């Protein structure tokens, strides 16, 4: 692979994540990829009778009032602050549009806040079509193009990681990520804090701690290595399992990783995938 091809792949992977949305509050030090949030929001919208969801985007509600991150943010991540959902939908029901829109708005707010942990405060809706026939019953959501991949064909979106994420195989999952060769700085004393981890590489110790957290389906590496350690802090990328709220999983990952660091470093968590379940 040439250098140009490597840069192109990295840009495509970053665009495929969409916007990196702040999870919880600034003190939570966590972000969620828009690509991961979109299927959850889409499923919630599709469950509203008479709604056929279209484009769903999430961004800052008021960029001018955004806060300051408490930890080093992932590249090009949105700053902490209230979020806004902009959703298009088609109506296939005789119910009054204001009533239908209110049901959809409630469904999206609930999915964003209670299911994901996104601080959404505003939902803007736009009706695109009035359909004669009702939509098909809601089922498992079909794959959708990455919401942040403007200018890219759907087939260029990065494939999801397939490695298991349990603690026993954290090393294998980490070595299977695209960014294994990325330069990493050892964390002094991390192995000792794990109670005699011996010759285990500090990065693997951090990976094992993160992967063992309940709700972590696997470690990912869309932006490089799944665990990245630099002078400014530690960043962990992961996917969350079905039935677990991403913001709570991210908090637990930060606590677990912090516990294995001898020297205090800021810990950032990026959730790149959310398992919606069957």
C-alpha positions, -999 to 999 in steps of 0.1 A, spaced: 0 0 0 13 34 -9 14 64 14 -13 80 -7 -35 49 -4 -30 49 33 -41 85 37 -71 79 15 -82 49 35 -78 69 68 -99 98 54 -126 74 42 -127 57 76 -130 90 94 -157 102 71 -175 69 75 -180 76 113 -199 108 106 -198 134 133 -182 124 166 -210 134 191 -203 142 228 -217 115 251 -231 126 285 -214 157 299 -179 172 293 -166 154 324 -176 120 309 -148 123 284 -166 102 258 -179 105 222 -202 85 200 -199 81 163 -229 94 144 -228 63 123 -233 43 155 -262 64 167 -281 66 134 -295 30 134 -307 34 169 -325 66 161 -338 52 128 -353 21 145 -370 44 171 -385 65 143 -396 34 123 -416 21 153 -439 52 152 -470 41 133 -473 58 100 -437 71 99 -412 62 72 -379 77 83 -356 94 59 -323 112 65 -314 116 102 -285 138 112 -273 149 146 -251 179 154 -247 207 179 -278 226 188 -259 258 193 -222 258 183 -217 292 199 -226 278 234 -206 246 232 -183 238 261 -147 228 265 -137 191 266 -123 178 299 -100 154 280 -83 155 246 -111 149 221 -108 125 191 -98 141 158 -125 166 146 -149 157 174 -177 180 183 -172 199 216 -195 190 246 -229 207 245 -266 202 237 -273 184 204 -299 188 177 -315 160 156 -326 169 121 -349 142 107 -368 138 75 -398 115 73 -427 104 51 -462 102 65 -483 71 56 -512 77 80 -544 97 82 -534 110 116 -529 148 118 -493 157 110 -487 177 142 -497 147 163 -475 124 142 -446 148 144 -449 150 182 -449 112 185 -418 110 163 -401 138 183 -407 120 215 -394 87 201 -362 103 189 -356 122 222 -361 90 242 -338 70 220 -311 96 220 -312 103 258 -324 71 275 -309 45 251 -276 62 240 -269 90 265 -267 118 239 -276 153 253 -302 160 226 -324 190 234 -339 199 200 -355 178 173 -363 194 140 -386 175 117 -394 178 80 -421 160 62 -409 150 27 -438 129 14 -474 120 21 -478 83 12 -510 65 2 -500 31 16 -488 24 51 -452 14 56 -441 -22 62 -440 -33 98 -408 -23 116 -382 -50 118 -344 -51 120 -331 -20 105 -313 -24 71 -278 -12 68 -277 25 59 -249 46 43 -227 63 69 -243 96 77 -210 114 75 -197 100 42 -208 128 19 -191 123 -14 -184 86 -8 -202 57 -24 -219 34 2 -195 5 -7 -166 27 4 -178 29 40 -155 10 64 -164 -25 73 -172 -32 110 -147 -51 130 -155 -87 136 -131 -97 164 -145 -107 198 -140 -82 226 -139 -103 258 -111 -97 282 -94 -131 275 -90 -122 238 -84 -85 241 -49 -88 227 -61 -107 197 -88 -81 190 -63 -53 194 -38 -69 170 -66 -74 145 -73 -37 143 -60 -16 113 -38 6 134 -16 -19 152 15 -5 136 7 30 149 34 44 172 25 40 209 43 53 240 44 28 269 26 37 301 51 35 329 41 10 356 8 -1 340 18 -38 342 26 -35 379 -7 -19 387 -24 -50 372 -9 -71 399 21 -88 382 11 -87 346 47 -94 340 60 -87 305 26 -78 291 28 -47 269 11 -17 286 -11 -12 256 -23 -48 260 -29 -43 297 -51 -13 289 -69 -32 262 -76 -61 285 -90 -37 312 -112 -20 286 -124 -52 270 -134 -67 303 -159 -40 311 -195 -52 309 -211 -39 278 -180 -37 257 -187 -60 227 -152 -56 213 -124 -31 208 -123 -13 174 -97 7 156 -114 28 130 -92 58 136 -60 38 141 -51 15 170 -80 5 193 -58 18 222 -37 48 216 -13 61 242 4 95 238 19 122 260 -15 140 261 -35 110 272 -50 76 263 -78 70 238 -98 38 236 -122 28 208 -149 3 214 -182 -11 203 -210 -16 229 -232 -47 233 -269 -48 230 -288 -39 262 -260 -16 275 -262 22 274 -232 35 256 -226 65 279 -225 42 309 -202 17 292 -179 46 283 -178 58 319 -169 23 331 -142 19 304 -126 52 315 -126 41 352 -112 7 343 -84 22 322 -76 48 347 -72 21 374 -43 5 355 -23 37 349 5 44 373 9 80 362 -24 99 358 -33 106 322 -66 118 307 -86 89 292 -109 94 262 -134 69 250 -148 68 215 -177 44 208 -177 36 171 -204 9 170 -236 2 190 -252 -32 188 -289 -26 184 -298 -63 190 -322 -84 170 
